[in-house]
Amino acid sequence: MRWKWQQTGRWAGVMMLTALTIAVLVWMGASASTASMVLLVVVVWTASETGIALSLAVALICALAFDYFFLLPYRTLMLAGAREWISMVSFVACSVATGRLAERAGHQARHAEQRRVEMERLYTLSQELMLHEDGAGLIRDLPRLIRQTFALDAVVLYTRSGEQFHASPAAFPDALQGALREAATEQRAPFAVADGFSVQSLMLGLQPVGALCWSPDKLQVEAATAIGAQCAIALARAMALETTARLEALREGDRLRTALIDSLSHELRTPLTTIRAAATTLRQSNGMDEAIQRDLIEAVDEESARLDALIGDAIEMAEIQAQAVKVRPALLRTRTFLDQVVDESREMLSRHEVAIEVDEKDDPVRFDPRLMSRVFRHLLENAARYTPTGTHITLRSHRRDGGIEFAVEDNGPGIDASELPMIFEKFYRGRLGSKIGKGTGMGLAIARAIVKAHGGAMEAWSEPGIGTRFRLWIPMRGPE
């Protein structure tokens, strides 16, 4: 309806302009040559701006007006002689020819402008596609990018590899699914389907990789073909990124398994060697001093405990790698929890001064005490192992940003700034840990993974000679 009103208004405006031009020429008493030139300009302008249909109507009116007002005899549609006939025929021929040429030139200009706009949009689309590094995210965002770039109402993408449909907006007619699957089986030029959609095959070489449809059908064939090529390349790139990610994950898994085997084999052999040597000595020696026997028995006990801790860390890391960690929150107070953690670690903390600081408002909150006790066991074990005897270890907790923030602080030697970004990496051991010769480098990685499983985050701050602070935050969970 709006288009009809626009067309009617355009015709009325052009007719009024033509009538006004003729009236001005008559009022001025223009000659036949002057009138023919002015009226010819009106015809050319109409053809270039509106199209051939309206320009032919204007040419007919101008021809009649030219005969009626400017050719002898005046005020009649009769022609006086050969000269008037030649003038009339020449004017009509020129009007039709120039109108047609002007209409064609205007059409070509509009077509060229549309091509320019579409090329700019294709360039914008290609730039947007190049910015995506995630293959799955690229496929999901592709319909939205095409719809926004080319100002379309709806775009639907079908991929053969995953048999998936991606649309922007999300809802689209069910009838399109069959058309898209059909277009994805062989190379097809853009063709119209129901509900004003057009469908096109996406080809990568001679292999169809999917299909694309859009609404309304206002894209030129060249632009639609270029968009299809861009989409096919994007799908191929997404599949390449996915394949690369899988290969990288396999390589990383192999590297981690190799590192785990190397680390565990070294760490397990050390206590086993000590235990075996102590057992051999106790078995072969007769009349050994009681103090020496006691030392050997203590060595066996210490190395057995160390071996048990190593196996426990390996099992924890295997659970985390298999994503088998399940958070089972329970309702408890942080003060009670921290007291229990310190009590369970009393033996390893016997040579340090331990303090607990909790906010005055210690309402019960919900988190998994079993998993969080593992986190604090690793943090307290590191603090007790790498700080001198008699140093202070402080455990804090307070509420922040809708969660509980815990902190474990010590005033030991600290961690070098170059090592701080890597301490949460699996199997990483700093220079101080390598000198002491204990640990597998899995404790902090396990701790951070458990905190992440709670939906929280963990970070570390340290300054050599001042101390180290591990800070972890977990969201508060309401009662079940």
N, C-alpha and C positions, 0 to 999 in steps of 0.2 A: 504493500500500500504506500509506504514511504517512497519507494522507487518511482511509483506512478505519479505521485505528487511532484517529485523532483523533475520528472520528464515533462509534465504539464507546465510547470513553472519555467523550465528552460525554453520550451517552445513559445510560450507567451512572451517572455523577455526578448527573444530574438525577433519575433514578429513586431513587437513594439519598437525595437531599435531600427528595424528595416523601414517601418512606416515613418518614423521620425526622420530618418535620413532622406527619404523620398520627399517628405514635406519641406524640409530645409532646402533641398535642391530646387524644388518648384518655387518656393518663396524667393530664393536668390535669382531665379531666372537663368539657371545654369544652361550652358550649351549642351548639345548632344554628346560631344566628345568628353566634356567634363563629367557629365552625368554617368556616362558609360564607365569611366575610370573609377568614380566613387562607388557606384553600385557593384562593380567587379570586386573592389576591395571588401565590401560587405559580404559577398558570396565567399571569397577566399577565407576571410576570418571565420565565418560560420562553419565552413568545411573543416578547418584546422582545429576548431575548438569543440565542435559538437558531433560531427559525423556526416556521412554522405546523405542520409535521408533528409535531415533538416536543411542541409545546404541546397539540395535539389528543389525543395519547396521555396526557399528564399530566392533561388535563381529564377524560378517560374514567376514569382511575384515581381522581382526586379525587371524581368523581360517585359511583362505586361505594362508595368509602370513606365519603363523606358519607351515603349511604343506609344503609350497613351499621352505622356506629357512632353516627350522630347523629340519625337519624330513627326514629320509632316504626314497628313494633316493632324494638328494638335487636338487633343481631347476626343480622339477616336482611336479605335484599334485597327483602322485602315492604314495602309502604307501608300504614299503618294507616287513613288517611283522606284527605279532600280537601286538608286543610292540608298534609300531608306531600307529597302529589303536587304541590301548588303550589310548595312549597319546593324540591322536587327539580327540577321543570321550570324554575323560575326560576334555580336554580344552574347547571344545564346551559346554559341560554340565555345567561346572563351570562358563563359561562366561555368559550363559543365566541365570543360577540360581542367581549368585551374582549380575548380572545386574538388574534382576527383584527385588531382595531384596534391592539393593541400590536405585533403582527408587522409591520403596515403602517408604523406610526410608526418602528419600528426600521429597517426597510428604507429608508425615506426619509431617516432620519438618516445611515445608512451611505452612501447615495447622495450626500447633500449633503456629507459628509466627503470622499468620493472626488472629487467635483467641486471642492471647495476645494483638495485636494492637487494635482489636475491643473491648476487655474488657477495655483497657485504655481509648478508646474513649467513651465507655458507662459510665465509671466513670466520665470523664470530662463533658459529657452531663448531668448527674445527678447533679453534682455540680453546673453547670450553671442554671439548673432548680430550684435548692433550693435557689438561690440568688434572684429570682423574688418574690416580695411581691404583685405586682399588677396582679390580675387574668387576666384582659383583655390584658395587656401587655405581659403576659406569653404566651397566645395563639397566639398572633401576632408574637412573636419572635421565637416560636417553630420551624417552618420550616427553618428559617435562621440558628438557632443553629444546627439543624440536618445536614443541607447541609454543613456548615463549619466544623463541627466536623468530619464527615465521608467523606469529600472531594467529595460530589456528585454534579452533574450538576444542578439538580432541585429537589425541594421537595414541595408537595402540601398537606395541611391538611384540612379535612372537619369535621366540628363539627355538630352533630345532634341537639344539644340544640338550637343553634342560626341559623341553616341552613346557615352557613357561610363557605367560602373558604378562606384559607390563604396560600399564596405561596411565595416561594423564588427561583428565581426571581418572580416578580409580574405576568408576563405573562405566561400562560400555555395553552395547547390545550383544546378547549371546549369539546372534546370527553371524557376527563377525568371526567367531572362532573357526567355523568351518571354512570360510573364505580365506582366512589367514593360513590355515593348515594346507589348503589346496595351493595357494600361491607359493608356499615354502617347499613344494615338492619339485617344481620346475621353474625355469626362467619365464617370467610373465611381465609384460609391459604394464604400466598403471592402468587399472580398469575400475569402473564404478561399481559399487555394490549398494545395498539397502541403506536407508537413513542418511544419505548424502556423503557416505564414506568412499574413499578411493583406496585401493589395495595395490601394493607393488612387491615383487619378489626382491629379496636381498641376496645377491650373488657374490661369492668370493671366487673369482676365476669362473670356472664352470660348475662350481659346487654351490647349491643353495644352502644358506645358513639360517634363513628365517624369512619373515615378511613384515611389512610395515603398512599401516593404514592411517588415514588422517581425514579430518573433516573441518571446514568445507573443502570442496574440490576447487581450489583456486590457484594451485601451484602449476606452473608451466611444466611441460614434459621434461625440459632440460634440467630445471631445478629439482623436480622429483627424482630424476635419474641420479643427479649429483648427491642428493640427500640419501638415496638408497646406497650409493657407493660409500658415503661416509659412515652410514650405519653398519654396513658389512665390514668395513675396516675396523670400526669400533668393537664389533662382536669378536673379530679375530684377535684384536689386541686384548680384549677382556679374557678370552680363552688362553692367550699366551701368558698374561699376568697370572691367571689361576694356575696354569701348569708350572710356571716359574716358582710361584709360592709353594706349591706342593713339593717340587724338587728341593727348594731351599729348606722346607720343613724336614724332608727326609735327610738331607745333608746335616742339618742341625741336630736332628735326633741321633744320627750316627755319631756325630761329634760328641754329643752329651753322653751317649752310652759308652763311647771309648774313654772319655774323661772320667766317667763314673767308675768304670772297671779299673782304669789305671790308679785312680785315687784310692778306691777301696782296697785294691790288691796291695798297694803300698801300706795303707793304714792298718789293714788287717794283719799283714805279715809282722808288723812291728810288735804288737802285743802278743801275738802267737809265738814269735821267736823268744820273747822274754819269758813267757809262761813255760815254753818247752825247755829252755835253758835252766830255769829254776827247778823244774820237775826233775830233769836229768841230774842236776847237782844233788838234790835231796835224795834221790834214789841211789846214787853211786857212792856217796860219802858216808863213812862210818865214824862215829865219835865226833861229829861236827859240833862246833860251839853252838849253844842254844840261842845266842843272840843272832848268829848268822842264819840259823834256821828260821828264826822269827822274821828276819829281813826278807828272806826268800819267799816265805809264805805271804807276807804283806805285798811283795812285788806281784805274786800270782794273783792276789785279790784285787789289786789296783788295775792290773792289765786286763783282768777278766771284766771288771766294771767298764773299763774303757772300750773293750771289745763289744760289750753289750750296748753301750751308747752308740758306737759306730753302726752296728746293725740296726738299731732303732732309727738313726738318722736316715739310713738307706731305705728303710721301709717307709718312713714318712715321705721322703722324696719320691719314691715310687707311687705312693698314693696320690701325691699332688700331680705328678706327671700324668697319671691315669684319670685325673679329675674325680677321684673317689672321695674327696673331702666333703663331708656333709655337715652343715652348721645346724646344731640342735640347741637353740637358745633356751636359757633358764633364767628365772627371775631371781636376782641377788643384788646385794649391796657391794659397791666397789671396795670399801674398806675391808669387809669380810673376805672378799676374794684376794686382795693383796696380802692380807695377813696369812691366808692359807698358802699363797705362792711362796712367801718368804719362809714359812715353816717347812714346806716341802724341800726348799733349797738350803736349809739351815747348815748342812754339812759343808757345802761348797762355799757358803758365805761366812764360815766361822772365823776367818781371818780379816773380816771387814766390818765396818760399822754401817748398819743399814737403818734407814729412816723411811717412814711412810707418811706422806702428806696428802690428805683428801679434803675436798671442799666441804664446808660445813653442811651444805644441803646434799646429803648422801641418800637420796631416795633410791629404792630398788630399780634396777634397769635390767634389760634382757639381752644376754649374749651367751655364747657357748663357753662355759668355764673350762671344759676339758681342752678345747683347742687353744683358748687364750692362755691357759697355764703352760702349754707347750711354747708359746711365743715368749712368755716371761722366763721360762727355763733356759731357752737359748740366750736371751739377752743377759740374764743374771750370770749364766755360765761364762759368757764372754767377759763381762765386767769383772768377775772374780778371777778369771784366768789371766787377763792381760793388765791388771792393775796391781800395784805393790800392796804388800800386807799393811793393814791399818788404814787404808784409804776409805773414803766415804762413798756409799752407794745409796741413792735416794730414789724412791718410787713415788710418783705423783699421779693424781687424777683430778680432773675438773671437767665441768660441762662446757661445751663450746659448739656453736653452730648446729644445734640439734643433735649432738652426739656426745660421746665420752672421749676425752683425750687423756691418754696415759703417757707417762714419760719415765724413762730409766736413765739416771744421770750418775756419772762417776767423775772423780777428779784425778784420773790416772794419766798416763803419758799421752793419750789422744791418738788420733789417726791422721796421717799425712794428707794434705789437701789433694794430692795427685791420686791417692788411693780411694778417697771418699766416694767418688761416683761409681766405683766397681764393687763395693763391699756387699751389695745385695745380689751380685751375680753368682750363679751356681759354681761351686768348686773354687771360687776365688779365695785365696789366702794372702793376706798382706805380709809385709816384710817381718813384722813382729811375730805373726803367727807361724811363719816359716822357721824363725829362729827357735821358738819354743818347741815346735815340732809336734803339736797336738792339734786335733780338729781336722775336719774334712772340707771345710768351706761350704757346708750345706746349711748351717744353722740359721743364718740371716735370710737366706733365700726361702727356707721353710717358713720362717716367721712372717715375712712379708706376704707370702702366698696365703697364709691363714688369715691375715688381716684383710687381704683383698676378698677372700671368700666371705667375710662379714660385710662386705660393701664399704670397707674403709681404706685408709692409706697409711703409709709408714715412711718416715724420713729420718735422716741422721745429721747431726751437727757435731763437729769436733774441731778442736784447736790444740795442736801439740803443746804439751806442758801444762794445759789447763784442764782438759777432760773431754768427755764425749757424752752426748745426749741423744738417745733414741726416742723419737716421739711418734706415737701411733694414735689414730683417730678412728673410731667405729661409730656408726649411727646408732642412736638409741632405738630399741625395739619395744613397742607397746605390748601389754599382756595379750596372750593368745586368746 
